[in-house]
Amino acid sequence: MKPRPKRSMFNPLRWGLNLWIAVDQLGNVVTGGAPDETISGRMGRAIVNKAGGFGGWLSRTLCKGLNVLDRNHCVETYEYEKELGLHRPESLGDRPGD
């Protein structure tokens, strides 16, 4: 039987990704969003629901910029977070602008 490779307790890539997600979630909480929802997921919800006003415009604009790095990032993040149940129950009614 082959010995298992040693696992490093500190994986810088994993640590950095987790830190980035934590900062993203904190930013969403500070602006009144759900604690487990990311800013990208919140903007994706605004796009899917065709939210109007400044929030809808800002979401579409910022997500167009993110599309350069990761195509359809915001909408896919929203759908993934919705599937995991990370949104507040009241936001699952998908009220535009929420």
C-alpha positions as a Markdown table, in Angstrom:
| # | Residue | x | y | z |
|---|---|---|---|---|
| 1 | Met | 0.0 | 0.0 | 0.0 |
| 2 | Lys | 1.3 | 3.4 | -1.0 |
| 3 | Pro | 1.8 | 5.9 | 1.8 |
| 4 | Arg | -0.5 | 9.0 | 1.7 |
| 5 | Pro | 1.3 | 12.2 | 0.7 |
| 6 | Lys | 1.7 | 14.6 | 3.5 |
| 7 | Arg | -0.9 | 17.4 | 3.5 |
| 8 | Ser | 0.3 | 20.8 | 4.3 |
| 9 | Met | -1.6 | 22.5 | 7.0 |
| 10 | Phe | -1.1 | 25.9 | 5.3 |
| 11 | Asn | -2.2 | 26.1 | 1.7 |
| 12 | Pro | -1.6 | 29.7 | 0.6 |
| 13 | Leu | -3.9 | 29.5 | -2.4 |
| 14 | Arg | -6.8 | 28.0 | -0.4 |
| 15 | Trp | -6.2 | 30.5 | 2.4 |
| 16 | Gly | -6.2 | 33.5 | 0.0 |
| 17 | Leu | -9.4 | 32.3 | -1.7 |
| 18 | Asn | -11.2 | 31.9 | 1.7 |
| 19 | Leu | -10.0 | 35.3 | 2.8 |
| 20 | Trp | -11.3 | 36.9 | -0.4 |
| 21 | Ile | -14.7 | 35.2 | 0.0 |
| 22 | Ala | -14.8 | 36.4 | 3.6 |
| 23 | Val | -14.1 | 40.0 | 2.6 |
| 24 | Asp | -16.7 | 39.7 | -0.2 |
| 25 | Gln | -19.3 | 38.5 | 2.3 |
| 26 | Leu | -18.4 | 41.2 | 4.8 |
| 27 | Gly | -18.9 | 43.9 | 2.1 |
| 28 | Asn | -22.3 | 42.4 | 1.3 |
| 29 | Val | -23.3 | 42.5 | 5.0 |
| 30 | Val | -22.1 | 46.1 | 5.5 |
| 31 | Thr | -24.4 | 47.1 | 2.6 |
| 32 | Gly | -27.4 | 45.3 | 4.1 |
| 33 | Gly | -27.2 | 41.9 | 2.4 |
| 34 | Ala | -27.4 | 38.3 | 3.7 |
| 35 | Pro | -24.3 | 37.1 | 5.7 |
| 36 | Asp | -23.6 | 34.1 | 3.5 |
| 37 | Glu | -24.3 | 35.9 | 0.2 |
| 38 | Thr | -21.5 | 37.4 | -1.8 |
| 39 | Ile | -21.6 | 40.7 | -3.6 |
| 40 | Ser | -21.4 | 38.9 | -7.0 |
| 41 | Gly | -24.4 | 36.8 | -6.0 |
| 42 | Arg | -26.4 | 39.8 | -5.0 |
| 43 | Met | -25.6 | 41.6 | -8.3 |
| 44 | Gly | -26.5 | 38.4 | -10.2 |
| 45 | Arg | -29.9 | 38.4 | -8.5 |
| 46 | Ala | -30.4 | 42.0 | -9.6 |
| 47 | Ile | -29.5 | 41.1 | -13.2 |
| 48 | Val | -31.8 | 38.0 | -13.3 |
| 49 | Asn | -34.7 | 40.0 | -11.9 |
| 50 | Lys | -34.0 | 43.0 | -14.2 |
| 51 | Ala | -33.8 | 45.4 | -11.2 |
| 52 | Gly | -34.1 | 49.0 | -12.1 |
| 53 | Gly | -32.7 | 52.1 | -10.5 |
| 54 | Phe | -29.1 | 52.7 | -9.5 |
| 55 | Gly | -28.6 | 49.3 | -8.0 |
| 56 | Gly | -29.7 | 47.5 | -11.2 |
| 57 | Trp | -27.5 | 49.8 | -13.3 |
| 58 | Leu | -24.5 | 49.4 | -11.0 |
| 59 | Ser | -24.9 | 45.6 | -10.9 |
| 60 | Arg | -25.0 | 45.3 | -14.7 |
| 61 | Thr | -22.0 | 47.7 | -15.1 |
| 62 | Leu | -19.8 | 45.9 | -12.6 |
| 63 | Cys | -20.7 | 42.5 | -13.9 |
| 64 | Lys | -19.8 | 43.5 | -17.4 |
| 65 | Gly | -16.4 | 44.2 | -16.1 |
| 66 | Leu | -16.2 | 40.9 | -14.3 |
| 67 | Asn | -17.3 | 39.1 | -17.5 |
| 68 | Val | -13.8 | 39.9 | -18.9 |
| 69 | Leu | -12.2 | 37.7 | -16.2 |
| 70 | Asp | -15.0 | 35.1 | -15.8 |
| 71 | Arg | -17.8 | 35.0 | -18.3 |
| 72 | Asn | -21.3 | 35.2 | -16.7 |
| 73 | His | -19.8 | 35.3 | -13.2 |
| 74 | Cys | -22.5 | 37.2 | -11.4 |
| 75 | Val | -25.5 | 35.2 | -12.7 |
| 76 | Glu | -23.7 | 31.8 | -12.2 |
| 77 | Thr | -22.7 | 32.8 | -8.6 |
| 78 | Tyr | -26.3 | 33.8 | -7.8 |
| 79 | Glu | -27.7 | 30.5 | -9.1 |
| 80 | Tyr | -25.0 | 28.6 | -7.2 |
| 81 | Glu | -25.7 | 30.4 | -3.9 |
| 82 | Lys | -29.5 | 30.1 | -4.4 |
| 83 | Glu | -29.0 | 26.3 | -4.9 |
| 84 | Leu | -27.0 | 26.1 | -1.6 |
| 85 | Gly | -29.6 | 28.2 | 0.2 |
| 86 | Leu | -27.3 | 31.0 | 1.1 |
| 87 | His | -29.8 | 33.8 | 0.6 |
| 88 | Arg | -32.2 | 35.2 | 3.2 |
| 89 | Pro | -35.6 | 33.6 | 2.9 |
| 90 | Glu | -37.2 | 37.0 | 2.1 |
| 91 | Ser | -34.7 | 37.6 | -0.7 |
| 92 | Leu | -35.7 | 34.3 | -2.4 |
| 93 | Gly | -38.9 | 36.1 | -3.5 |
| 94 | Asp | -36.3 | 37.9 | -5.7 |
| 95 | Arg | -37.5 | 41.4 | -5.0 |
| 96 | Pro | -35.7 | 43.7 | -7.5 |
| 97 | Gly | -33.4 | 46.1 | -5.9 |
| 98 | Asp | -33.0 | 44.0 | -2.7 |
